[in-house]
Amino acid sequence: MSRLMLIFFVSLELCYYLLIVQTGIVEHFSSNIYFLAPLPIGGVIGSLLSFYLKTTNSNKISFFLIIQFMLSLFYPNLSQIMLFLLGVCAGALAPLMIHELKKATATDLGLSLSVSYIVGTFLFNYEASKRGDLAIFFTCIVFISSRFLPKEKAKNYSFENHSLLMMMLWIFLDSALFESLSRDLSIPIWRGGFSYEIAIFHILGIIASFSLTIGKNQKELLIIILFAFSYLLYFLREAYLLSMIYPFVISYYNIVILQSILKKDFKTIGIYMVFIGWVASGAGLFVAVENFILFVPVTFLLIFFGIINTQTSKNKEIRYV
């Protein structure tokens, strides 16, 4: 029972972030970065508060969920102060949620993300200004679930330690493409009848992340290649193929990130979420809103040149040895 509650807790809080914080509010306020600025500022502060507040994690979760519920009652008519407070809640709950995932098995983790992606995909077309009921519903279920979370950590499964910069790069590439796609009426993969393809390939990406046995460097290269292919399909306006490749890489790299940071201590998780959850994603949003998406291929060129230089240096070292 507690494992089921953990799945509900994680998956529906992720749905709240996706449908309310990331897309609902941004779309309702027409991507006005200056008006929305208090949201990410609050997110950064919330991520830091999550480990500086001197009380139990259970009390922290309840406290921030109660504030989240109260703010949801006013959705979407939120003032800048309310946006700041919502950012604080979202920022604090993210590391708290990841810390609770230390109690999850690989199956729990996979199911949590599967549920969030499926629900998020099929509710994406729900009008942004009318998602207040969803915000209240998600928060209520998450709060109830938080009362019955597992008490003990699950047995560890395989982990890999990817660098913070690499994870920030993935989040940036994802955010820039996602925010661009959600605004581009010429290739509306979520609103163009591809919901089933998107949901299926989200699940396939999760399965692949647990089943593919490749090394750390090969895994990082695979993610970059899949992102490069996704951007190529976006520029070519190939919506059908994009609705398969892009969800796959989203699911795949998110599992990789979670596996990489689950062994970190709580304070480190909070700090990581500042850079992963707010700095990198905020940069991606800025690129999309300012229509700088055409400059992203330069990022890929720099990455590939960096990989080539690194590989060349290693070959030289081997030759001289």
C-alpha positions in Angstrom: 0.0 0.0 0.0 2.8 2.4 0.9 4.5 1.8 -2.4 1.3 2.7 -4.3 1.0 5.9 -2.3 4.6 6.7 -3.2 3.7 6.3 -6.9 0.7 8.6 -6.5 2.7 11.1 -4.5 5.5 11.4 -7.1 3.5 11.1 -10.3 0.7 13.6 -9.5 3.1 16.2 -8.1 5.0 15.9 -11.4 1.7 16.3 -13.2 1.1 19.5 -11.1 4.4 20.8 -12.1 4.0 20.0 -15.8 0.3 21.1 -16.2 0.1 24.0 -13.8 3.6 25.4 -13.1 5.4 24.7 -16.3 2.7 25.1 -19.0 -0.6 26.3 -17.4 0.6 29.5 -15.8 3.1 30.3 -18.5 0.5 29.9 -21.2 -2.2 31.8 -19.3 0.1 34.8 -18.9 1.2 34.6 -22.5 4.8 33.8 -21.7 5.4 37.2 -20.2 8.8 36.6 -18.7 8.9 39.8 -16.7 5.6 39.1 -15.0 6.5 35.5 -14.5 10.0 36.2 -13.1 8.9 35.8 -9.4 8.1 32.1 -10.1 11.7 30.9 -10.8 13.0 33.2 -8.1 10.7 31.6 -5.7 11.8 28.2 -7.1 15.4 28.8 -6.3 14.6 30.0 -2.7 12.3 27.0 -2.2 14.9 24.5 -3.2 17.3 26.1 -0.7 14.6 26.2 2.0 13.9 22.5 1.6 17.1 21.6 3.5 17.5 24.7 5.6 14.2 24.5 7.4 14.8 22.6 10.7 11.9 20.1 10.9 11.1 16.7 9.5 10.7 16.1 5.8 7.1 14.9 6.5 6.3 18.3 8.1 8.0 20.2 5.2 5.9 18.3 2.6 2.7 19.0 4.4 3.5 22.7 4.9 4.4 23.3 1.3 1.4 21.2 0.0 -1.0 23.2 2.1 0.3 26.5 0.6 0.2 24.9 -2.8 -3.5 24.0 -2.2 -4.4 27.5 -1.0 -2.7 29.0 -4.1 -4.5 26.6 -6.4 -7.8 27.9 -5.2 -6.9 31.2 -7.0 -5.6 29.6 -10.2 -5.1 31.1 -12.8 -5.6 34.6 -11.4 -2.3 34.7 -9.5 -0.5 37.9 -8.6 3.2 38.2 -8.7 3.4 37.5 -4.9 1.3 34.4 -5.4 3.6 33.3 -8.3 6.6 33.8 -6.0 5.0 31.6 -3.3 4.0 29.0 -5.8 7.6 28.9 -7.0 8.7 28.5 -3.4 6.4 25.5 -3.1 7.4 23.9 -6.4 11.1 24.5 -5.6 10.9 23.0 -2.1 8.8 20.0 -3.1 11.0 18.9 -5.9 14.0 17.9 -3.7 11.7 16.5 -1.0 10.0 14.3 -3.6 13.4 13.1 -5.0 14.5 12.4 -1.4 11.4 10.2 -1.0 12.2 8.4 -4.2 15.2 6.9 -2.3 12.5 4.6 -0.8 11.4 3.5 -4.3 12.4 0.4 -6.2 13.2 0.6 -9.9 9.6 -0.5 -10.7 8.2 2.3 -8.4 10.4 4.9 -10.2 9.4 3.6 -13.6 5.7 3.5 -12.8 5.7 7.0 -11.2 7.2 8.6 -14.3 4.9 6.5 -16.6 1.8 7.7 -14.9 2.9 11.3 -14.9 3.8 11.2 -18.6 0.6 9.5 -19.6 -1.7 11.8 -17.6 0.3 14.9 -18.6 0.1 13.9 -22.3 -3.7 13.3 -22.4 -4.5 16.4 -20.3 -2.1 18.7 -22.2 -4.9 20.0 -24.4 -7.0 21.0 -21.4 -7.3 24.8 -21.6 -4.7 26.4 -19.5 -7.0 28.9 -17.8 -9.4 26.1 -16.7 -6.9 23.9 -15.0 -7.8 25.1 -11.5 -9.8 22.0 -10.7 -6.8 19.8 -11.8 -4.5 21.8 -9.6 -6.8 21.3 -6.6 -7.3 17.6 -7.4 -3.6 16.8 -7.9 -2.7 18.6 -4.6 -5.3 16.8 -2.6 -4.2 13.4 -3.8 -0.6 14.2 -3.3 -1.3 15.4 0.2 -3.2 12.3 1.1 -0.5 10.1 -0.4 2.2 11.8 1.6 0.6 10.6 4.8 1.2 6.9 3.8 4.7 7.0 2.3 7.2 4.1 3.0 9.3 4.4 6.1 12.4 2.5 4.9 14.7 2.9 1.9 14.4 0.4 -0.9 17.3 -1.9 -1.9 19.7 0.0 -4.1 19.9 -0.7 -7.8 22.5 0.4 -10.4 23.5 4.1 -10.3 25.8 6.2 -12.4 27.2 9.6 -11.5 26.7 12.0 -14.4 28.1 15.6 -14.1 25.9 18.5 -13.1 26.9 20.3 -16.3 25.8 17.4 -18.4 22.4 17.2 -16.7 21.9 20.9 -17.0 22.6 20.6 -20.8 20.0 17.9 -21.2 17.4 20.0 -19.2 18.3 23.1 -21.3 17.9 21.2 -24.6 14.6 19.7 -23.4 13.2 22.9 -22.1 14.1 24.9 -25.3 12.5 22.3 -27.6 9.4 21.7 -25.4 8.6 25.4 -24.9 9.2 26.0 -28.7 6.9 23.1 -29.6 4.2 24.2 -27.3 4.1 27.6 -29.0 4.6 26.5 -32.6 1.2 26.0 -34.3 2.8 24.5 -37.4 3.9 21.4 -35.6 1.6 20.8 -32.6 2.5 17.3 -31.7 0.4 17.4 -28.5 -2.5 19.1 -30.1 -2.1 17.3 -33.5 -3.5 13.9 -32.7 -0.3 12.2 -31.6 -1.1 11.7 -28.0 -1.0 7.9 -28.2 2.4 7.8 -29.9 3.7 10.3 -27.3 2.5 8.2 -24.4 3.7 4.9 -25.8 7.2 6.2 -26.5 7.4 7.8 -23.1 6.9 4.4 -21.7 9.4 2.8 -24.1 12.0 5.4 -23.1 11.5 4.4 -19.4 11.8 0.7 -20.2 15.0 1.4 -22.3 16.6 3.3 -19.5 16.4 0.3 -17.2 17.1 -2.4 -19.8 19.9 -1.0 -22.0 23.2 -2.0 -20.6 25.7 0.6 -22.0 28.5 2.5 -20.4 28.2 6.0 -18.9 29.9 7.8 -21.9 27.9 5.8 -24.4 24.7 6.7 -22.5 25.5 10.4 -22.6 26.4 10.3 -26.3 23.1 8.5 -27.0 21.1 11.2 -25.3 22.8 14.0 -27.2 22.3 12.1 -30.5 18.6 11.6 -29.7 18.2 15.3 -28.8 20.0 16.3 -32.0 17.7 14.0 -34.0 14.7 15.6 -32.2 15.8 19.1 -33.1 16.4 18.0 -36.7 12.9 16.6 -36.9 11.5 19.8 -35.4 13.3 22.0 -38.0 12.1 19.6 -40.8 8.5 19.8 -39.4 8.3 16.0 -39.2 5.6 15.8 -36.5 5.0 12.0 -36.6 8.6 11.0 -36.1 9.1 13.7 -33.6 6.2 12.5 -31.5 8.1 9.2 -31.1 11.8 10.2 -30.8 11.3 13.3 -28.5 9.2 11.6 -25.8 11.6 8.6 -25.8 14.6 10.8 -25.0 12.7 12.8 -22.4 11.8 9.6 -20.5 15.2 8.1 -21.0 17.3 11.0 -19.8 15.0 11.8 -16.8 15.5 8.3 -15.4 19.2 8.7 -15.9 19.2 12.0 -14.0 17.2 10.6 -11.2 19.4 7.6 -10.9 22.4 9.9 -10.8 21.2 12.1 -8.0 19.3 9.6 -5.8 22.4 8.7 -3.9 23.2 12.4 -3.1 22.6 13.7 0.3 19.5 15.9 0.8 21.4 19.2 0.7 23.1 18.3 -2.5 19.8 17.3 -4.1 18.4 20.8 -3.2 21.4 22.6 -4.7 21.2 20.4 -7.9 17.6 21.3 -8.3 18.4 25.0 -8.3 20.6 24.5 -11.4 18.7 21.6 -13.0 15.1 22.6 -12.2 15.3 26.4 -12.5 18.5 27.7 -14.1 18.7 25.3 -17.0 15.0 25.1 -17.6 14.7 28.9 -17.3 17.4 29.3 -20.0 15.5 27.0 -22.2 12.3 29.0 -21.7 14.1 32.2 -22.6 15.4 30.7 -25.8 11.9 29.6 -26.8 10.2 32.8 -25.9 12.8 35.0 -27.6 12.8 32.7 -30.6 16.5 31.9 -30.4 15.8 28.2 -31.1 17.8 28.4 -34.4 21.0 29.0 -32.4 20.7 25.7 -30.5 22.4 23.7 -33.3 25.5 25.7 -32.5 25.4 24.0 -29.0 25.3 20.6 -30.7 28.4 21.5 -32.8 30.3 22.6 -29.7 29.3 19.4 -28.0 30.5 17.2 -30.8 33.7 19.1 -31.2 34.3 18.7 -27.5 33.7 15.0 -27.7 36.1 14.7 -30.7 38.8 16.6 -28.9 38.4 14.5 -25.8 38.6 11.3 -27.8 41.6 12.6 -29.7 43.4 13.5 -26.5 42.7 10.0 -25.1 44.1 8.3 -28.2 47.3 10.4 -28.0 47.8 9.4 -24.4 47.3 5.8 -25.3 49.7 6.1 -28.2 52.5 7.7 -26.1 52.0 5.1 -23.3 
